[in-house]
Amino acid sequence: MCGIVGYTGPNPALNRVIEGLRRLEYRGYDSAGVALVTKPGEPLFISKKAGKLANLESVLTSDLESAKSGIG
């Protein structure tokens, strides 16, 4: 089973998207990924990892916290 979560707004998107994915994780995730708009007009930041959500979280850096829109 899969699930998708997204956020756009004035607050950092990364934390909200990760929290949404965490709530969906127990539905049977075997992989997770995010796409974030870090700066308008620039390419999306995209990262995906097989396994638990923690595998994805381990490669995300604090400079991504400025993103205001994202999907996971």
N, C-alpha and C positions, 0 to 999 in steps of 0.2 A: 504494500500500500504506500502511497506517496502523499505528500502535502506540500503546499506552496504558501509562503508568507511574504508579505512585502510591506514597506513603510516609505512614506515620503512626508516630510514635515520639517519643523524648525529644530528638532532634536537630532542627535546622532543616530543614524539609521542602523549602524552595525549592531549595537547592543540590542535594539528592538528586534532585528531580524534573527539574531542568534537566540534570543529568548523565545521567539516564536518557533524556531526549529527545535529548541530543547523541549518545548511542549509537545511537539509532533514526534519526537524521537522514539517514544515508546510504541509507536504505531508500526514499527518494523523497519526503520531506516537501516540501510546497509551502506549508505553514502550520503554526503551532504555537500552543498556548494552555495556560494553567494556571488552576486553581481552587484557592484556598488558604483554609484556616480560620485567619483571623488572630486571632480572639477567639471563644471558645465562645459561642453564642447570638446572634452577629451574622451578617449576610449574608456569603456567600462573597465573597472578592476574586476577580474573574474578568478575565482579559486574554487576548486572542488577536490574532495578527498574521499576515498573509499573507507568504509568502516564507520566507527562512531563519530559523533559530532566533535568530540574532543580532538580528533585527528585534524579536523578543519580549523578549530580554534587555535591549535598550536602553531599554525602558519600565518595567522592574521596579526598584523602589527598595529601599534597605537596610532600611526599616522593615518589609518583608515577611519578613525573616529570623527574626522571632519565631514565625512560623507553624510548628506541629508536625505538620500534616496537609495533604496536597495531592495533586493529580492533574494529569497533563499529557498 
